[in-house]
Amino acid sequence: MKRALACLLTAAVLGTAGASLAADATPMAEDPAVEARLVVISEELRCLVCQNESLAASRAELADDLRREVRKLIRDGKSDPEIRDYLVARYGDFVLYRPPVKPTTWLLWFGPFVLLVGALVGLIAYLRRRSASLAPTALTAADKAAAKALLADPGTDNPPKHNA
Amino acid sequence: MKRFLIPLAVFLVLVVFLAVGLKRDPREVPSPLVGKPAPEFRLDTLATPGKQFSPADMRGQVWLLNVWASWCVSCRAEHPLLVAFAKQGGLPIVGLNYKELRGDGEIDMKKVPAGDEAGLVRQRAGAWLARHGDPYALSVLDMDGRVGIDYGVYGVPETYLIDKKGIIRFKQIGPITPEALEQKILPLARQLAGEAS
């Protein structure tokens, strides 16, 4: 009760003092709760004019209009999904930075994982083939004899070229 | 030789994807409104203060809704085509004058008294049509762009082809080109004219 009174008093004082300033107040200050929700919602939305900016960050005029519209919807008590649906109905899925999962976006959502699995399968197949081809093969008796002869008598070997 | 085939195929697929990507205009966002009823509105006409227009008035006709403004440079580029097209009398064109004052970056809306806006809009839009020709059956004033939002307008000019039942059947984003008119809009409009209302 005390707080309410204090608020009223402050408002009355400010009201008289700030009446001339009120016209210049930006809508940003109107309602912090609405603004907070606006930021959360519009950060996930794309501005259609400057397509790599979010609706929250864009200074394009259409973004201004759309933020005003979203503010109005918030004040009307609409839920976040309802507000997103409102914009999608007008501008399409393109406004969503997080596109919905549906048949046309399956490639987008699952493509990278399909690529990853494909690459892993390819890698495993390649490694298997490689290790099979590199498997040690048994030496024949003739190979062993040749190796022994070479190791036992280094003197008769051709001297390495760089020593010559 | 065979070992090069797979990388070559992957490369070619990549080239095709990138080539198609280069040709596409990222500004052209497919409208979810195609196939849906044209959003209802009721706005004052440019010609007569107090007289209102609603898309429902066009029921039973195939018509074009063209979004324009005098500050829009591309609209001017598109305009001669619309004027010539209107002279042939093919389809009625309704103009949606979009944010005539508020969309013009050079106008400080704080300096425009609220009561003067409609008058100023009529003056500017009317002068522009008088100078460049008026292809419109009528134009309506969407001063704050609210109707534009309902129609998903994000880059003027935009044009909607609406059928006899009031369903949007085609949307042109950006200026109408002679090709778009000849190859898309007119054939579709002829087909729609044959449909029952």
Interface residues (C-beta under 8 A of the other chain):
Chain A: L48 V49 Q51 E61 L62 D65 L66 E69 V88 A89 R90 Y91 G92 D93 F94
Chain B: P26 R27 V29 P30 S31 P32 L33 K99 R102 G103 G105 D144 G145 G148 I149 D150 Y151 G152 Y154 G155
